[in-house]
Amino acid sequence: MYDGMFKVCIFGDGGVGKTCLVKRYLTGIFKSDSIMTIGVDFLMKDIRIEGKKIALQIWDFAGEDRFKFLLRGYVRGASSGIFMFDITRMSSLTGLTDWLDVFKKGADKGEENVPIVMVGGKVDLKDRRSVYVEDARNIAKSHNLYDYIECSSKTGENVELIFYNIAKFLSEKAGLI
């Protein structure tokens, strides 16, 4: 029995680390040899937020353009979204507007705002960084995104924080805590 259940969709270009992030969050293990997601993967995680049992349904979407059309149909009913990009690849951030457009049209929440967190992955590769923190924060702010967090699936840095913050925000919004 859950006190709350929330659907969180993770999307962004291929190769940015979406699947590694989700797997690190679910298992605590980093695997560098993850295979490309075909279409969409659906996973579950139970967590506790201030004594409440919360289920996160995590939908991991393929990042290749040929699968982008699937996103719109699968995000219906999403509670939140995570747009992920690779801090070492500026090109993985340039499609943000397109990704947000597809996500928001699919989520179809009318006037209700679906919180989206922008996540910069691969922060363990700081020496190869091409997107700087302040620039990323400004981009997230200009798109009215809920938050910007950087993480490393390899080291585990901020992985739990991303999902905890989303679950806590959604729990507060739903009046559970």
C-alpha positions as CSV (number, residue, x, y, z in Angstrom):
1,M,0.0,0.0,0.0
2,Y,1.4,3.4,-1.0
3,D,0.6,6.8,0.4
4,G,1.4,8.2,-3.1
5,M,2.4,7.2,-6.5
6,F,4.1,9.4,-9.1
7,K,5.0,9.0,-12.7
8,V,8.4,10.5,-13.5
9,C,9.6,10.6,-17.2
10,I,13.2,10.9,-18.0
11,F,14.1,12.2,-21.5
12,G,16.8,13.8,-23.6
13,D,19.3,13.0,-26.4
14,G,20.8,9.5,-26.8
15,G,24.0,8.8,-24.9
16,V,23.6,11.4,-22.2
17,G,23.3,8.8,-19.4
18,K,19.6,8.5,-18.8
19,T,19.6,4.7,-18.4
20,C,22.8,4.8,-16.3
21,L,21.2,7.3,-14.0
22,V,18.1,5.3,-13.5
23,K,20.0,2.0,-13.0
24,R,22.4,3.7,-10.5
25,Y,19.4,5.0,-8.6
26,L,17.6,1.7,-8.6
27,T,20.5,-0.6,-7.9
28,G,23.3,1.6,-6.6
29,I,25.6,0.1,-9.2
30,F,27.2,1.9,-12.2
31,K,27.6,-0.1,-15.4
32,S,29.4,1.7,-18.2
33,D,28.3,-0.9,-20.8
34,S,24.6,0.0,-20.7
35,I,22.9,-0.8,-24.0
36,M,20.8,1.8,-25.8
37,T,17.2,2.0,-24.8
38,I,14.8,1.0,-27.5
39,G,11.5,2.9,-27.2
40,V,10.8,3.1,-23.5
41,D,11.7,1.3,-20.2
42,F,9.4,1.3,-17.2
43,L,10.8,0.8,-13.7
44,M,9.6,1.2,-10.1
45,K,11.2,2.4,-6.9
46,D,9.7,2.7,-3.5
47,I,11.0,5.4,-1.2
48,R,10.0,7.0,2.1
49,I,9.4,10.8,2.3
50,E,8.8,12.0,5.9
51,G,7.3,8.7,6.9
52,K,5.1,8.3,3.8
53,K,5.6,5.4,1.4
54,I,5.9,6.7,-2.1
55,A,6.2,4.8,-5.4
56,L,8.0,6.3,-8.3
57,Q,7.1,5.0,-11.7
58,I,10.2,5.9,-13.7
59,W,9.8,6.0,-17.5
60,D,13.2,6.0,-19.3
61,F,12.8,7.2,-22.9
62,A,15.1,6.4,-25.8
63,G,16.9,9.6,-27.0
64,E,17.2,8.9,-30.7
65,D,15.0,11.0,-33.0
66,R,13.4,7.9,-34.4
67,F,11.9,7.1,-31.0
68,K,10.9,10.7,-30.1
69,F,7.4,10.2,-31.4
70,L,6.8,7.6,-28.7
71,L,7.4,10.2,-25.9
72,R,4.2,12.1,-26.5
73,G,2.0,9.1,-26.1
74,Y,3.7,7.7,-23.0
75,V,4.0,10.8,-21.0
76,R,0.3,11.2,-20.5
77,G,-0.4,11.4,-16.8
78,A,3.2,12.3,-15.9
79,S,3.7,13.9,-12.5
80,S,7.1,15.1,-13.3
81,G,9.9,15.1,-15.9
82,I,13.6,15.0,-16.0
83,F,15.4,16.5,-19.0
84,M,18.9,15.1,-19.0
85,F,21.9,16.3,-21.0
86,D,25.7,15.6,-20.9
87,I,27.8,18.4,-19.5
88,T,30.6,17.5,-21.9
89,R,28.4,17.7,-25.0
90,M,26.9,21.1,-25.6
91,S,24.9,19.6,-28.5
92,S,22.9,17.5,-26.0
93,L,21.5,20.7,-24.6
94,T,20.6,22.4,-27.8
95,G,17.4,20.2,-28.3
96,L,16.0,21.2,-25.0
97,T,13.1,23.3,-26.5
98,D,12.1,20.5,-28.8
99,W,12.1,17.9,-26.0
100,L,10.1,20.2,-23.7
101,D,7.6,20.8,-26.4
102,V,7.0,17.1,-27.0
103,F,6.9,16.4,-23.3
104,K,4.5,19.1,-22.4
105,K,2.1,18.4,-25.2
106,G,2.1,14.7,-24.3
107,A,1.6,15.4,-20.5
108,D,-1.6,17.2,-21.3
109,K,-2.1,18.7,-17.9
110,G,-4.0,21.7,-19.2
111,E,-3.0,24.7,-17.1
112,E,-1.4,22.6,-14.4
113,N,2.3,22.9,-14.5
114,V,4.3,19.6,-14.6
115,P,7.6,20.2,-12.7
116,I,10.6,19.4,-14.9
117,V,14.1,19.1,-13.5
118,M,17.0,19.7,-15.8
119,V,19.9,17.3,-15.0
120,G,23.5,17.7,-16.2
121,G,25.1,14.3,-16.2
122,K,28.6,13.0,-16.3
123,V,29.9,15.6,-13.8
124,D,32.8,13.2,-13.0
125,L,34.2,14.4,-16.4
126,K,34.6,18.0,-15.2
127,D,37.8,18.4,-17.1
128,R,35.9,17.9,-20.4
129,R,33.0,20.2,-19.4
130,S,31.5,22.3,-22.3
131,V,28.3,23.4,-20.4
132,Y,29.0,25.5,-17.3
133,V,26.9,25.5,-14.2
134,E,25.8,29.1,-14.4
135,D,24.9,28.8,-18.0
136,A,22.8,25.7,-17.4
137,R,21.1,27.3,-14.4
138,N,20.2,30.3,-16.6
139,I,18.8,28.0,-19.3
140,A,16.7,26.1,-16.8
141,K,15.4,29.3,-15.4
142,S,14.6,30.8,-18.8
143,H,12.4,27.7,-19.5
144,N,10.7,27.9,-16.1
145,L,12.1,24.5,-15.0
146,Y,11.7,23.4,-11.4
147,D,15.4,22.8,-10.7
148,Y,18.8,22.2,-12.1
149,I,21.0,19.5,-10.6
150,E,24.3,18.0,-11.8
151,C,25.1,14.4,-11.1
152,S,27.4,11.5,-11.9
153,S,26.0,8.0,-12.3
154,K,29.6,6.8,-12.1
155,T,30.4,8.2,-8.7
156,G,26.8,8.4,-7.4
157,E,27.0,12.1,-6.8
158,N,23.5,13.6,-6.5
159,V,21.7,10.6,-8.0
160,E,19.5,10.0,-4.9
161,L,19.0,13.8,-4.5
162,I,17.4,14.2,-7.9
163,F,14.7,11.6,-7.2
164,Y,14.3,12.5,-3.6
165,N,13.7,16.2,-4.4
166,I,11.2,15.3,-7.0
167,A,9.3,12.9,-4.8
168,K,9.3,15.4,-1.9
169,F,8.0,18.2,-4.1
170,L,5.3,16.0,-5.5
171,S,4.3,14.7,-2.1
172,E,4.0,18.3,-0.8
173,K,2.0,19.3,-3.9
174,A,-0.4,16.4,-3.3
175,G,-0.8,17.3,0.4
176,L,0.8,14.0,1.6
177,I,3.3,15.8,3.8
